[in-house]
Amino acid sequence: MRAWAGGARPGAKGRLTIDRQVFEQVLRVSRRLAQSSDLSETLGLIIDTLRDTLDAERASVFQYDAARNQLFATKAHGLPSDLRLPATAGIVGQAATSRQIINIPDAYADARFNPAVDRATGFRTRGLLTIPLIDFENHLAGVAQVLNKRHGAAGAFSKDDEELAEYLAGQAAAVLKRAALLEARREKERLQLDMQAARVIQRASWRQSLPEFPGFDIAGASTPADETGGDAFDVIDLRPFGGAAEGFVLLADATGHGVQAALPVAQVLAMSRMAARLGTPLEAIGRNMNAQLCGDLPTGRFVTAFLGELLAAEGTLRYISFGQGPILHLTASGPRPPEAECLGANAMPMGIDDVVEGLTVETIRFEPGDVVALLSDGFFEAKSPAETQMGHERVIEAVRSTMDASAAQIMAAVRAATAVHAAGVAADDDQTALIIKRVS
């Protein structure tokens, strides 16, 4: 049996009678659509099905982005692959809003039609059939359009074409939604794998063990709030490179957490390691790192950083604190319990202003038993179930209670006290600690 030019013809009592060849084609396509799980392939099948079954010159599918309330086309005949528009705009927007098929026999005679795409592509739209794609849960999956009936009068689509399009739209909406959900799940899995890989790479850049210096005990650790963290710490042995300082100390904290913070803090870690090994003075390290970050970071992003030189033989720590604070200095000599001093930052965070004026290096002097605790704000701002923050005093008390223990034990006490305060509330920021204790 030859296919009728329209693909379908009216039967008794106005019911649609689909030509056998067209019916078989629809069944074949339905099976293929049911078997496809690739979003791009599914879109291509839907578009080609609409074009061929409705005997049209071109077809396109706009997917619906519910979060942005937009319609976008990534695969279509004659349309840009990145076309995106409000879900209320134009004829496709009207079909999406009304959820009704819109059949326009003469596009240029209709005020709603925008001829811009025709002008850009050289194509001439005559008849236009726009079909909302509504899934079985009555949710909008997208909007389809077919252009120019090949064998119709002046390219116009008939009422029978509308009925056939409505049937095809129901099938298309269901498979489109399924393919989109599967694609989203695959993308989520890819992102999870990428995040896991990023975490492995980041952790590989952290010190597995810290260098030892005569008369000092140093311990450090970092716990990211996400797969990757925006904090970093480092202690570099400078003795093989000469110079007055035996060690270089770093604690850095980028705004936010996760990948957006991990990238700039990795940059800080790399720059500081190179500069310290070259024997660059603290002031020059700070100025150049700040200038680089000002050029690299987007507006609103910055990094707080403590840069220090440990002169173990003198028992001093020279430092510049770029917005990193408080710096806790607990002295073992004098009255008991040990006194605690909260030292503030002496420079603004890096990445805000490339002009740094009045940069000065401060000095902390250690007596035997003294402790300096460098902690990111993930400790001080850790919240309890009642939304109260850990605060300075609780952290100081944790350090003070273990002053006679090793640096690793002091750090463990701070972490344990923070966990007790949080009482199971997940940390919403990275927690990084560097404990420096003079033992003799």
C-alpha angles and dihedrals in degrees: 000000000000118000114251112243092247095047090233137042135199116267133192117322092007095296117148115253113196118210112250094241091048090046091052090048091052091050092050091049092047090055092049092048091049090053097047120093098166111100096212092048091047092052091050092050092049093049095047091045093053092046096047100037094047091042092237132154096227141007137188138184125213113200119215119240102200094185092059097026089233138132118222136182121213098161124030143130108266099349129112112263092231100047111144128171140163114282090240097050125109129333094319089052091051090051090049093049098043094035087218130124112253115209115190113182095189113029097191092052091057117084091211093064117100111207094192094104091049090052092048096047103031091237120136116220115206112157119026128193116186118191127188112222107223118179127217091270090057092250123139110249097173145293129274128204131194121192133208118359104237097215101022129105106282089340095298124149122231133226088257089056089053091055093047090047090051091055092047091046092059091053092044094050093053096049092040092055092046092049091047092051092048091048091050091051092049091048090051090051091049091051091049091052091048091049092050090050090048090051092052091049093047094048090049088060092056122091113264089195132010126231118256124234127193111265095008137095117198131183132174140176140166131205115191120215089218135027088285128028138221095216129086138178133186142174115197125196105228097178094097089056098050125229134117098284121074096199144023119216127199135178117171134177123188122203112270124001139253123049095331089062098033094065099057093040090052087053090052091049093051095046094048093049092052095044095047092051090051090056094244113171116251093247092054092046091052096045095048095044090050092049091050093049092048088059096043107039123079119240112287095027123107143152128231112210140178112208116188142172116211114212097188096179090056094039093234139124116206112199152164117208114204099199092314113133167220097010107199116216115182117187120210096197121078128029123005131272093048115260118248125211121193108209118198132217117278098200136038120261117279121261099035105088125011091206109081116186130184095014109178135181116229126201132220115198118209127211118191109288095021118135133203115196118197109192133171117233091257086086099045093044098043108132132223124216086267090057093247116141125238090240131188100287096057091049092048091049091052090053093042093051091058101036091123092053130081124282090254091053092049090052091048090051091054091049092047093049090050091051091050091050092048091049093198098324107138115244113251094196137043117268117214127169135185116185120193117187129177109220101178 
